[in-house]
Amino acid sequence: MKSVKESLLDRRSVRRYERQDVSQDDMKLIFEAIRNTPTSYNGQQFSVIDVTDQEIKLKLYALIGQKQIKTCSHFLLFLADYNKISLIAEALGESMPEFNNTVDGLTVGIVDASLALMSAVAMAESLGLGCCPIGYARTAAPEAVSTLLGLPQKTFVVCGLAIGVPREQPDLKPKQPRELVVFHNHYPQDAAEMTADLMEYNDDIKYYNQHRAGDKTDNDWATHIIGYYREAMNYEMQSALRRRGFDPKR
C-alpha cells in the first residue's frame, strides 16, 4: 500500500484500465473511506451509486461520452442527497425545512459529495488503483442520467469517478505553484505579480502538453480552461437542478 504522501503527491488521472476487476477487498476499503468522510454537521448529505453492470455503464457512456466509463471496473457516481433526511423527517413527524432550496443547502450537498469523492480517490490511489473524476457525469445529460439511475427528488449527480486496474502511467501534470495556491493571512494584493506567475504557469502547461507521453497538443492552460467555460455557458444546469428538487431562492 502506498503512503499518504505517495497517494496524494503522485496522483494522476488514469483513463485506460486493464480488463480486470478490482478486488472486493479493495472496494470495501474504498467504501469505508467514503463512509468515513467528514461532512457538514455530520449530516452526510451525499450518497454514492456504484455501477458495475456493463450494460448500464455502456448507457452512461453513450450519455456522457467519456470512454473510461465503459472500460473501468467500477464507475462511482457521487450524489448530493437530501432524500434520506427527508424520509426520516417524515417518519418522525418532523417538519422538513427547504434547506435544499437555499444556496447554502446546495453548497453543502456539493461539498459533502466532493469530499466523499476525494476520500475514494485517496484510498484507491493508496491501493495502487487508477481513477479519474468525470465532471461530465453532472453536466452532459443530467435528466437522462437521473432517470437511468432511478434518482429520487432532492438528489443530483455531483461527479463521477472511474476506478480500475491501471493500464497506463501518464506523466504527472504540472499544477500551479504553491505561491499561487496557498496564501498567508490575506489574499495577495499585487495583481501584476500574480499575473506574471500565472503566465509562467501557462507556459509550463503548454510545454507539458507539447512534450508529454501519448497525445500531444499545443494547448496552454488559460485558453483551454476559458474555452471550457464558454462551452459550459450552454449547460442548462439551473433548470436541471430545479427538476431534481433544488431551487435556491436565498
The 8 nearest C-alpha neighbors of each residue, nearest first, counted from 0:
[[1, 126, 125, 2, 127, 124, 6, 3],
 [2, 0, 125, 5, 6, 126, 3, 127],
 [1, 3, 5, 4, 6, 125, 0, 7],
 [4, 2, 6, 5, 7, 1, 125, 121],
 [3, 5, 2, 7, 6, 8, 9, 1],
 [4, 6, 2, 9, 8, 3, 7, 1],
 [7, 5, 3, 125, 124, 4, 9, 10],
 [6, 8, 10, 4, 5, 9, 3, 121],
 [7, 9, 5, 10, 4, 6, 3, 11],
 [10, 8, 5, 7, 6, 11, 171, 4],
 [11, 9, 7, 8, 6, 124, 12, 5],
 [10, 12, 171, 13, 9, 169, 172, 170],
 [11, 13, 131, 130, 14, 10, 129, 169],
 [14, 12, 129, 130, 131, 15, 11, 165],
 [13, 15, 67, 131, 12, 16, 130, 167],
 [16, 14, 166, 13, 167, 165, 67, 17],
 [17, 15, 166, 165, 164, 163, 71, 70],
 [16, 18, 166, 19, 164, 165, 15, 163],
 [19, 17, 16, 20, 70, 72, 164, 71],
 [18, 20, 17, 21, 164, 72, 163, 16],
 [19, 21, 72, 22, 18, 163, 164, 73],
 [20, 22, 163, 72, 164, 19, 23, 25],
 [23, 21, 25, 24, 20, 26, 27, 19],
 [22, 24, 26, 25, 27, 21, 20, 28],
 [25, 23, 27, 22, 26, 28, 21, 29],
 [24, 26, 28, 22, 27, 23, 29, 21],
 [25, 27, 29, 23, 28, 24, 30, 22],
 [28, 26, 30, 24, 29, 25, 23, 31],
 [29, 27, 31, 25, 26, 30, 32, 24],
 [28, 30, 26, 32, 119, 27, 31, 122],
 [31, 29, 33, 27, 32, 28, 26, 34],
 [30, 32, 34, 28, 33, 29, 27, 35],
 [33, 31, 29, 35, 30, 34, 118, 28],
 [34, 32, 30, 115, 31, 36, 35, 118],
 [33, 35, 31, 32, 36, 30, 115, 29],
 [36, 34, 32, 33, 31, 37, 118, 115],
 [35, 37, 33, 115, 34, 38, 118, 32],
 [38, 36, 35, 41, 39, 114, 111, 43],
 [39, 37, 41, 111, 43, 36, 40, 42],
 [38, 40, 41, 42, 107, 111, 43, 37],
 [41, 39, 42, 38, 43, 37, 44, 107],
 [42, 40, 38, 39, 43, 37, 44, 36],
 [41, 43, 40, 44, 39, 38, 84, 45],
 [44, 42, 38, 41, 45, 111, 39, 40],
 [43, 45, 80, 108, 42, 79, 81, 111],
 [46, 44, 79, 80, 112, 78, 43, 111],
 [45, 47, 78, 77, 80, 79, 48, 44],
 [48, 46, 77, 76, 78, 49, 75, 45],
 [47, 49, 76, 75, 50, 77, 46, 78],
 [48, 50, 75, 74, 47, 73, 51, 76],
 [49, 51, 74, 73, 52, 75, 48, 56],
 [50, 52, 73, 53, 49, 72, 74, 56],
 [51, 53, 55, 54, 50, 56, 57, 73],
 [54, 52, 56, 55, 51, 57, 69, 50],
 [55, 53, 57, 56, 52, 58, 59, 51],
 [54, 56, 58, 57, 52, 53, 59, 50],
 [57, 55, 53, 59, 69, 58, 54, 60],
 [56, 58, 60, 54, 55, 59, 69, 53],
 [59, 57, 55, 61, 60, 56, 54, 62],
 [58, 60, 56, 62, 61, 57, 63, 55],
 [59, 61, 57, 64, 63, 58, 62, 68],
 [62, 60, 58, 59, 64, 63, 57, 65],
 [63, 61, 59, 60, 64, 140, 58, 139],
 [62, 64, 60, 139, 61, 65, 59, 136],
 [63, 65, 60, 61, 62, 66, 59, 135],
 [64, 66, 67, 63, 60, 68, 133, 135],
 [65, 67, 68, 69, 64, 60, 70, 14],
 [68, 66, 70, 14, 65, 69, 71, 161],
 [67, 69, 66, 60, 70, 71, 65, 56],
 [68, 70, 56, 57, 67, 66, 71, 60],
 [69, 71, 67, 68, 16, 72, 66, 15],
 [72, 70, 163, 73, 162, 67, 68, 161],
 [71, 73, 163, 20, 162, 21, 51, 70],
 [74, 72, 51, 162, 71, 50, 161, 75],
 [73, 75, 161, 50, 160, 49, 68, 162],
 [76, 74, 49, 160, 48, 159, 50, 73],
 [75, 77, 159, 48, 47, 158, 78, 160],
 [78, 76, 47, 158, 112, 157, 156, 46],
 [79, 77, 156, 46, 155, 45, 157, 80],
 [78, 80, 108, 45, 154, 155, 109, 112],
 [79, 81, 154, 45, 44, 82, 78, 153],
 [82, 80, 153, 83, 84, 44, 154, 85],
 [81, 83, 85, 153, 80, 84, 86, 154],
 [82, 84, 86, 85, 81, 87, 80, 44],
 [83, 85, 87, 86, 81, 82, 88, 44],
 [86, 84, 88, 82, 83, 87, 81, 89],
 [87, 85, 83, 89, 84, 88, 82, 90],
 [86, 88, 90, 89, 84, 85, 91, 83],
 [89, 87, 93, 85, 91, 86, 90, 84],
 [88, 90, 92, 86, 87, 91, 93, 85],
 [91, 89, 87, 88, 92, 86, 93, 85],
 [92, 90, 88, 93, 89, 87, 86, 94],
 [91, 93, 89, 90, 88, 94, 87, 95],
 [94, 92, 88, 91, 89, 95, 90, 87],
 [93, 95, 96, 92, 88, 89, 91, 85],
 [94, 96, 93, 88, 85, 97, 89, 98],
 [97, 95, 98, 94, 99, 100, 85, 93],
 [96, 98, 99, 100, 95, 101, 104, 245],
 [97, 99, 104, 100, 96, 101, 103, 105],
 [98, 100, 104, 97, 101, 245, 105, 81],
 [101, 99, 247, 246, 245, 98, 97, 248],
 [102, 100, 247, 104, 249, 103, 98, 99],
 [101, 103, 105, 247, 104, 249, 106, 100],
 [102, 104, 106, 101, 105, 107, 98, 99],
 [105, 103, 99, 101, 107, 98, 106, 102],
 [104, 106, 102, 108, 103, 107, 99, 101],
 [105, 107, 103, 109, 104, 108, 110, 102],
 [108, 106, 104, 110, 109, 105, 103, 111],
 [109, 107, 79, 111, 44, 105, 106, 110],
 [108, 110, 106, 112, 107, 111, 79, 113],
 [109, 111, 113, 107, 112, 108, 106, 114],
 [112, 110, 114, 108, 38, 113, 109, 45],
 [111, 113, 115, 45, 109, 114, 110, 77],
 [114, 112, 116, 110, 115, 111, 109, 117],
 [113, 115, 117, 111, 116, 112, 110, 118],
 [116, 114, 118, 33, 112, 113, 117, 36],
 [117, 115, 113, 119, 114, 118, 120, 112],
 [116, 118, 120, 114, 119, 115, 121, 113],
 [119, 117, 115, 121, 116, 120, 33, 32],
 [118, 120, 116, 122, 117, 29, 121, 33],
 [119, 121, 117, 123, 118, 122, 124, 116],
 [122, 120, 124, 118, 119, 123, 117, 6],
 [121, 123, 125, 119, 124, 120, 29, 118],
 [124, 122, 120, 126, 128, 125, 121, 119],
 [123, 125, 6, 127, 121, 126, 128, 122],
 [124, 126, 1, 122, 6, 123, 0, 127],
 [127, 125, 123, 0, 124, 128, 122, 1],
 [126, 128, 124, 125, 123, 129, 0, 1],
 [129, 127, 164, 123, 124, 126, 163, 165],
 [130, 128, 165, 13, 163, 162, 164, 124],
 [129, 131, 162, 161, 13, 12, 163, 160],
 [130, 132, 12, 161, 160, 13, 133, 14],
 [133, 131, 160, 159, 161, 134, 130, 158],
 [134, 132, 159, 135, 160, 158, 136, 131],
 [133, 135, 158, 136, 137, 159, 132, 138],
 [134, 136, 138, 137, 139, 133, 63, 158],
 [137, 135, 134, 159, 158, 138, 63, 133],
 [138, 136, 135, 156, 157, 134, 158, 141],
 [137, 139, 135, 136, 141, 140, 234, 134],
 [140, 138, 135, 63, 136, 141, 137, 62],
 [139, 141, 143, 142, 138, 144, 62, 63],
 [142, 140, 144, 143, 138, 137, 145, 139],
 [141, 143, 145, 144, 140, 146, 239, 242],
 [142, 144, 146, 145, 140, 141, 147, 62],
 [143, 145, 147, 141, 146, 142, 140, 148],
 [146, 144, 142, 150, 148, 143, 147, 149],
 [145, 147, 149, 143, 144, 148, 142, 150],
 [146, 148, 144, 145, 149, 143, 150, 55],
 [147, 149, 145, 146, 150, 144, 48, 143],
 [150, 148, 146, 147, 145, 151, 144, 152],
 [149, 151, 145, 148, 146, 154, 152, 155],
 [152, 150, 154, 149, 153, 82, 243, 145],
 [151, 153, 243, 244, 154, 82, 150, 242],
 [154, 152, 244, 81, 82, 243, 80, 245],
 [155, 153, 80, 79, 152, 151, 81, 78],
 [154, 156, 78, 79, 243, 157, 153, 80],
 [157, 155, 78, 137, 158, 77, 76, 79],
 [156, 158, 78, 137, 77, 109, 155, 79],
 [159, 157, 134, 77, 137, 136, 156, 133],
 [158, 160, 76, 133, 75, 136, 132, 77],
 [161, 159, 132, 75, 131, 74, 133, 162],
 [160, 162, 74, 131, 130, 71, 73, 68],
 [163, 161, 130, 73, 71, 129, 72, 74],
 [164, 162, 72, 71, 129, 16, 128, 165],
 [163, 165, 128, 16, 17, 129, 21, 19],
 [166, 164, 16, 129, 167, 163, 17, 128],
 [165, 167, 16, 17, 15, 164, 168, 13],
 [168, 166, 165, 169, 15, 13, 16, 14],
 [167, 169, 170, 13, 166, 165, 11, 171],
 [170, 168, 167, 171, 11, 13, 212, 12],
 [169, 171, 172, 211, 168, 212, 11, 207],
 [170, 172, 11, 169, 173, 9, 10, 168],
 [171, 173, 170, 174, 11, 207, 204, 169],
 [174, 172, 171, 204, 175, 203, 207, 200],
 [175, 173, 176, 172, 200, 204, 177, 171],
 [174, 176, 179, 200, 177, 180, 173, 197],
 [177, 175, 178, 179, 174, 180, 200, 196],
 [176, 178, 180, 179, 181, 175, 182, 174],
 [177, 179, 176, 180, 181, 182, 175, 196],
 [180, 178, 177, 176, 175, 181, 193, 182],
 [179, 181, 177, 178, 182, 176, 175, 174],
 [182, 180, 177, 178, 179, 183, 176, 186],
 [181, 183, 186, 180, 185, 184, 178, 187],
 [182, 184, 185, 181, 186, 187, 178, 180],
 [183, 185, 182, 186, 187, 181, 188, 180],
 [186, 184, 183, 187, 182, 188, 181, 189],
 [185, 187, 182, 188, 184, 183, 181, 189],
 [188, 186, 189, 185, 182, 190, 193, 183],
 [187, 189, 190, 186, 185, 193, 191, 192],
 [190, 188, 192, 191, 187, 193, 194, 186],
 [191, 189, 193, 192, 188, 194, 187, 195],
 [192, 190, 194, 193, 189, 195, 196, 188],
 [191, 193, 195, 194, 190, 189, 196, 197],
 [192, 194, 190, 196, 195, 191, 197, 189],
 [193, 195, 197, 191, 196, 192, 190, 198],
 [196, 194, 198, 192, 197, 193, 191, 199],
 [195, 197, 193, 199, 194, 198, 200, 192],
 [198, 196, 194, 200, 199, 195, 201, 193],
 [199, 197, 201, 195, 200, 196, 194, 202],
 [198, 200, 196, 202, 201, 197, 195, 203],
 [199, 201, 203, 197, 202, 198, 196, 204],
 [200, 202, 198, 220, 199, 204, 203, 219],
 [201, 203, 205, 199, 200, 204, 206, 198],
 [204, 202, 200, 206, 201, 205, 207, 199],
 [203, 205, 207, 201, 206, 202, 219, 220],
 [206, 204, 219, 202, 208, 207, 203, 218],
 [205, 207, 209, 203, 204, 208, 202, 210],
 [206, 208, 204, 210, 205, 209, 211, 203],
 [209, 207, 205, 216, 206, 215, 211, 210],
 [208, 210, 206, 215, 216, 207, 217, 211],
 [211, 209, 207, 208, 206, 215, 212, 216],
 [212, 210, 207, 208, 209, 213, 215, 170],
 [211, 213, 170, 210, 214, 169, 215, 208],
 [212, 214, 215, 211, 169, 210, 170, 208],
 [215, 213, 212, 216, 211, 208, 209, 210],
 [214, 216, 209, 208, 213, 211, 210, 217],
 [217, 215, 208, 209, 218, 214, 205, 210],
 [216, 218, 209, 205, 208, 219, 215, 206],
 [219, 217, 216, 205, 223, 208, 220, 222],
 [218, 220, 205, 204, 201, 221, 222, 223],
 [221, 219, 201, 223, 204, 222, 224, 218],
 [220, 222, 224, 223, 225, 219, 201, 226],
 [223, 221, 225, 224, 220, 226, 219, 218],
 [222, 224, 226, 221, 220, 225, 219, 218],
 [223, 225, 227, 221, 226, 222, 220, 228],
 [226, 224, 228, 222, 227, 223, 221, 229],
 [225, 227, 229, 223, 224, 228, 222, 230],
 [226, 228, 224, 230, 225, 229, 231, 223],
 [227, 229, 231, 225, 226, 230, 232, 224],
 [230, 228, 226, 232, 227, 231, 225, 233],
 [229, 231, 227, 228, 232, 233, 226, 234],
 [230, 232, 228, 233, 234, 229, 227, 138],
 [233, 231, 229, 230, 234, 228, 235, 227],
 [234, 232, 231, 230, 235, 229, 236, 228],
 [235, 233, 231, 232, 236, 138, 230, 139],
 [236, 234, 237, 238, 239, 233, 232, 138],
 [235, 237, 239, 238, 234, 240, 138, 141],
 [236, 238, 240, 239, 235, 241, 246, 234],
 [237, 239, 241, 240, 236, 235, 242, 246],
 [240, 238, 236, 242, 237, 241, 235, 243],
 [241, 239, 243, 245, 237, 242, 238, 236],
 [242, 240, 245, 238, 246, 244, 243, 239],
 [241, 243, 239, 240, 244, 238, 245, 152],
 [242, 244, 240, 152, 241, 153, 245, 154],
 [245, 243, 153, 241, 152, 242, 240, 246],
 [246, 244, 241, 240, 100, 99, 243, 247],
 [245, 247, 100, 241, 248, 244, 240, 101],
 [248, 246, 100, 101, 102, 249, 245, 99],
 [247, 249, 101, 100, 246, 102, 245, 99],
 [248, 101, 247, 102, 100, 103, 246, 104]]
